[in-house]
């Protein structure tokens, strides 16, 4: 199965996602809570990471302003990186922007195990 990095600062969301992914026999490499931490972890572990779940609301900083900028940087490091966006309803414009910047798919909260499985299946086959 897949080695997954979760980039989400909402503990409730990341713990639900982590549990559901583990139930589907995936390995959670880490849960990071900021854009800079995400980039740092990816840069050090790129070869181990199969898929990244990235929250649209992940906090930025002076170096990486937001998750859209993080996505662009990840794609610069590895254009083939597989990123799935985690969003809340009502974020359609940001979802579209993320997809245009290379995200492969998105999942809206509340996270449903069936939808997670549906997204991951073609990515790990």
C-alpha positions as CSV (number, residue, x, y, z in Angstrom):
1,X,0.0,0.0,0.0
2,X,1.0,3.7,0.0
3,X,3.2,5.7,2.3
4,X,1.3,8.9,3.1
5,X,2.2,12.3,4.4
6,X,-0.7,14.3,6.0
7,X,-0.4,18.1,6.0
8,X,-3.2,19.4,8.2
9,X,-3.2,21.6,11.3
10,X,-6.6,20.5,12.5
11,X,-5.9,17.6,14.9
12,X,-9.5,16.2,14.6
13,X,-9.3,16.0,10.8
14,X,-5.8,14.6,10.7
15,X,-6.6,11.9,13.3
16,X,-9.7,10.8,11.5
17,X,-7.9,10.7,8.1
18,X,-4.9,8.9,9.7
19,X,-7.2,6.2,11.2
20,X,-9.2,5.7,8.0
21,X,-6.0,5.4,5.9
22,X,-4.5,2.9,8.4
23,X,-7.7,0.9,8.2
24,X,-7.2,0.8,4.4
25,X,-3.6,-0.6,5.1
26,X,-1.7,2.6,4.2
27,X,1.3,3.8,6.2
28,X,1.2,7.3,7.7
29,X,4.8,8.7,7.6
30,X,4.0,11.8,9.5
31,X,1.4,14.5,10.2
32,X,2.7,18.0,9.8
33,X,0.9,21.2,10.8
34,X,2.4,24.0,8.7
35,X,3.5,24.7,5.1
36,X,7.2,25.0,6.1
37,X,7.1,21.8,8.1
38,X,5.5,20.1,5.1
39,X,8.2,21.3,2.7
40,X,11.0,20.3,5.1
41,X,9.6,16.8,5.6
42,X,9.0,16.3,1.9
43,X,12.5,17.6,1.0
44,X,14.1,15.1,3.4
45,X,11.8,12.1,2.6
46,X,10.7,12.6,-1.0
47,X,11.7,9.1,-2.1
48,X,9.6,7.5,0.7
49,X,6.4,9.5,0.1
50,X,3.8,8.1,-2.3
51,X,0.9,10.5,-1.7
52,X,0.4,13.8,0.2
53,X,-2.9,14.9,1.7
54,X,-2.8,18.7,1.9
55,X,-5.2,20.9,3.7
56,X,-6.2,24.0,1.8
57,X,-6.1,25.9,5.1
58,X,-2.7,24.8,6.2
59,X,-1.0,27.8,7.9
60,X,1.7,29.6,6.0
61,X,4.5,31.8,7.2
62,X,6.8,34.5,5.8
63,X,8.6,31.9,3.5
64,X,5.6,29.9,2.3
65,X,2.4,32.0,2.3
66,X,-0.2,29.3,2.0
67,X,-1.0,25.8,0.8
68,X,-1.3,26.8,-2.9
69,X,2.3,28.2,-2.7
70,X,3.4,25.0,-0.9
71,X,1.8,22.9,-3.7
72,X,3.7,24.9,-6.3
73,X,7.0,24.3,-4.4
74,X,6.3,20.6,-4.1
75,X,5.7,20.4,-7.8
76,X,9.0,22.2,-8.4
77,X,10.9,19.6,-6.4
78,X,9.0,16.7,-8.1
79,X,6.5,17.4,-10.8
80,X,5.1,13.9,-10.3
81,X,4.3,14.3,-6.6
82,X,0.8,13.0,-5.9
83,X,-1.2,15.6,-3.9
84,X,-4.8,15.2,-2.7
85,X,-6.4,18.4,-1.4
86,X,-8.4,18.4,1.9
87,X,-11.1,21.1,1.8
88,X,-14.2,22.4,3.5
89,X,-17.3,23.0,1.5
90,X,-17.5,26.4,0.0
91,X,-13.9,26.5,-1.1
92,X,-14.6,25.8,-4.8
93,X,-12.4,28.6,-6.2
94,X,-9.4,27.4,-4.1
95,X,-10.0,23.8,-5.1
96,X,-10.0,24.8,-8.7
97,X,-6.8,26.7,-8.2
98,X,-5.1,23.8,-6.5
99,X,-6.2,21.4,-9.3
100,X,-4.8,23.9,-11.9
101,X,-1.5,23.9,-9.9
102,X,-1.1,20.1,-10.0
103,X,-3.2,18.5,-7.3
104,X,-4.7,15.3,-8.5
105,X,-8.0,15.3,-6.6
106,X,-9.7,16.7,-3.6
107,X,-11.8,15.5,-0.7
108,X,-14.2,17.6,1.2
109,X,-14.9,17.4,4.9
110,X,-16.4,15.5,6.5
111,X,-14.0,12.8,5.4
112,X,-15.6,9.6,4.2
113,X,-13.7,6.4,4.1
114,X,-15.4,5.3,0.8
115,X,-14.3,8.6,-0.9
116,X,-10.8,8.2,0.4
117,X,-10.6,4.7,-1.0
118,X,-12.1,5.9,-4.3
119,X,-9.5,8.6,-4.7
120,X,-6.5,6.4,-3.7
121,X,-7.3,3.3,-5.8
122,X,-6.2,4.6,-9.2
123,X,-3.1,6.3,-7.6
124,X,-1.7,3.1,-6.1
125,X,-2.6,0.6,-8.8
